[in-house]
């Protein structure tokens, strides 16, 4: 059986403290951005400071996947901190948490719209949730 994954837009969501190295922003501006644009692919960078803005960003991605023609096939890259108790993603500087279950629910909605082509990458410690945490 052969499977393929296609993508045409990368969404980078960053939630880091202002004093930290802004790795997601750096990735978009200096490293990934010029290459992606040269390939004619889409790129979107979003900096979020709290849970509400993260959820809004995920809803915007879902809506774009649902309503854009031609269809958006996204890569979602998270640049944040995982909670040390492995309960979810730490939204900084607010200190709030997006649980793995909440994140998974948003990803499922996006994945439906892009016909199971959602790819999620993350640069965060404690970023491997247990299967139970995803429900």
N, C-alpha and C positions, 0 to 999 in steps of 0.2 A: 504494500500500500504506500502510495506516495502522498505526502502532504506538503503544502506550501503556506507560507504566511506572507502577505503583502502589506506594505505600508506606504503612505504618501504624506504623512504629517507626524511630526514629533512634538509632543507637549511636555515641557519641562516645568514641573511644579516644585518650587523651592520654599522651604520654611525653616530658616536659620536665623539666629540672633545677628544683629547688625555688626557686632564685633568679630564675628567668625568669618573665615574665608568663604566668600560667596561662590561656592563651587558650581552651582547650577547656572548662575548668571555668567560666570566665566566660561562654562561649557558652551553656552549659547553664543556669547559675543566673540570669543577668541578662537575656540576650537571647532565646535560643531557647526555653528552658524554659517560661516563662509562655505563650507563643504556641502551642507544641505541646500543652500541657495543655489550653488553651482549645479546641483543635480535637479533643480526645479521642484524640490519638495517643500512642503510647508513646515514652518517652525513657529511655535508659540511658547513664550516664556511667561510664567505667572509666579509672582512672589506673594505668598500668603503669610499672614501673621497670626491667624486664629482659626479655630474650627469652622466657623461660619463661612469665612472666605474660602477655605479649602472645599467645603461642600458646594459652594456656588461655582467654583472653578470646575469641579467634577460635573456639575449639572450643565455648564456651558459646553464642555467637551461632549457630553451626551447629546445635547441639542444640536450641536454642529454635526455630529455623526448622523443624527436622525434626519436632518433637514438639508444637508449640502449635497448638491449634484455637481460633478461626479462625487460618489460616496467617499467619505473620509475613512481611511484605514489607519488608526493611530498607533504610535508607540507612546506610552505614558512613562515618563522618567520622573521618579520622586527623588528629590534631594533634600533630605530632612534628617531628623533623629528618630530612631525607634525608641519606644519606652523600654526601660531596663527590665521591667516585669513582663515584657513581650506581649503587652495588651494592645498595642497599636502604634500609631504614628504620633510623635510629639509635635504639636503646633507651637512654634516658638516665634515671637517672644511671649505669647500668652500663657504657655504652659498647659494648654488644653490638650485633649487626646481625641484623635479619630480612631475608633477601635477598628481592628481588622475586619470584624463583621460588617461595620458601616462602609468601610472602604470596598470590601468584596461586593456588597450590594450595589454600590455605584458602578463598579467595574462590570458586573453582570449586565446592567442596563446598557452600558456602552458596547459591550461585547455582542449583544443581540443586534444592535444597529450596524455593526461592522462585520456581521456574519462570521463570528468567532475568529476574528483576526486581531483582537487586541493583544498587544504585547506590553507587559509591565516590567520595567527595570527600576531598580532602586539603589541609591547610594546611602544606605542608612544602617547603623548598627542595630542589632536585635530585630532585623527585618524579615525573619523567617517565622511566621506565625504557626501555631499548631493547627491541625485540621479543625479542631473544636472551636478555635477562635474565629474561624471564618463564617460561622453560622449566626 
